[in-house]
Amino acid sequence: MNKYFSVEKLKYVFYTVSHPVDGYYWIRHTDKGSVLIALVLVVLFSLSFSLNRISASFVVNEIDPRTVDSLTELGGVLMLFALICISNWSVTCLMQGEGRLKDIAIAIGYAMVPFIISINLATIISLFIADGEEAFYFLILVMGISYGIIMMLLGIMQVHNYSLAKTLVTLFLTLVAAFIIIFIGLLLVDLINKIYGFFYSIYIEIVFRV
């Protein structure tokens, strides 16, 4: 279990947040990261996002809490996380990237920390601000999201040993690959539904004729 989750690996998450360049470098070359911790952070991000939509003050939140489905949102976040990791891995395999799939997952998962902190802090702050003071709420969110995106960028750059320009190109191609995967997935689902409908109609025909 210590291979995947330990106090030392947990401490390294915060080292990576404060020193992203060095942190991601050693994650790639010494296996100091943990996929399990990365997944936990993604789950915490999803729960924090749902909590924000449920609990943030009406001053900044117009969403009806009764319409928020945390489990559905968690499933969507996990699917998006897997899609981005697989898309980036498939692209970087063709572009001499050095990072493994687990390194990509860790790089993205650890970048959730600024998101988690900023969303929860903004949720708490929203309970104490008045109308017209929304700027404080959105400033916290923008700062957290910006730093999280920077961490992702540095993480991908370090684990693949890319230059900044090549990293940006890779991220663009990752989005393209993600759309291709979604398109192929939708085609497969449609094909499976049609095959199922075909055999089901045959089954119904046999049942009624017999």
C-alpha positions, 0 to 999 in steps of 0.5 A: 500500500505504501507504494501507492499511498503514504505520508511521504507521497502525500507530503510530496503533493504539496511540494509539487504544488509549491515547486511544480517544475522540480516536483513533476521532474522527480515524479517522472524520474523517481516515481515519487507520485501516486496515481491513487492520490491523483484519483483521490484529488480528482474525486475531491475536486468533483465533490468540491465543485458540487458543494460549491453549486449547492452551498455557495451564497445566492449572491454568486450562485443562481443554481437550485441546489435540488438540481445538483446530482453529485454522483452524476457530476463525479462520473462526468469528471472521472470520465473527462479525466480519463479521456484527457489522460488517454488523449494526451498519452495517445498523442505524445506516443506519436511525438516522442513523449517520455511520459507514461500514462501514469505520469500524465494522470499524476500531472493532471491529478496533482494540478487539482489541488489549487482548484480544490482549495480555491473552490472551497475557499470561494464557497466559504467567502461567498457566505460572508459577502454582500451584493456588489462584493462578488469580485472577491469570490471570482478573484479567488476562483480565477487565481486557483484556476489559473495556477491549476492550469499552469501546474498542468502545463508544467506537468505535461512539459516536464513528464514528456521533456517537451519545450513550452511550444511543443507542449502547447501544440501537444495540448491542442492535439490532445483536444483534437484527439479527445473529440475524435475519441468521443466521436468514435465512442458515439458511433460505437454506441449507435452501432451497438444500439442498432445491433441490439435493436435488430436482434431484439426485433428478431426475438420479438418476431420469433416469440409472437410467431411461436 
